[in-house]
Amino acid sequence: MIVELVPQKVEVSVKTKALLGASRAAATAAVLASTIMKLAVSGALNQVWALINGMQIMVHMPLFKVKIPDNAMVLVKQIINIATFDIPKVNVVDIFGADKLPKSNEIMHDVSDATKGLRNNL
């Protein structure tokens, strides 16, 4: 078996070496930042899962005929509505104010009025 180093065809400049060093440092920093963020998010995600598990236990308590005081049952019913995604019906038009937006034919009428002088001058 013949082993021989392949000669370098192009000489690497000082600027290229500096760029390679900077890119290596940036990649190392990105990997470290990613690892730290992953650890931070995993801790927060564990807390979220614990909250969801607790909510599941509370939601299923009435199914097992657990005696719950009436004042606590009001809270449990609200949590059941949240857990089952029973969101109150809200008119989307009222939230975003879409009823106050001009209709498309009104917009086109305004555009035609704005360009009327331009058309007359042509």
Stockholm file with secondary structure:
# STOCKHOLM 1.0

chainA/1-122         MIVELVPQKVEVSVKTKALLGASRAAATAAVLASTIMKLAVSGALNQVWALINGMQIMVHMPLFKVKIPDNAMVLVKQIINIATFDIPKVNVVDIFGADKLPKSNEIMHDVSDATKGLRNNL
#=GR chainA/1-122 SS CCCCCCCCSSCCCHHHHHHHHHHHHHHHHHHHHHHHHHHHHHHHHHHHHHHHHHHHHHHHGGGGTCCCCHHHHHHHHHHHHHHTTCCCCCCHHHHHTGGGSCCHHHHHHHHHHHHHHHHHHC
#=GC SS_cons         CCCCCCCCSSCCCHHHHHHHHHHHHHHHHHHHHHHHHHHHHHHHHHHHHHHHHHHHHHHHGGGGTCCCCHHHHHHHHHHHHHHTTCCCCCCHHHHHTGGGSCCHHHHHHHHHHHHHHHHHHC
//
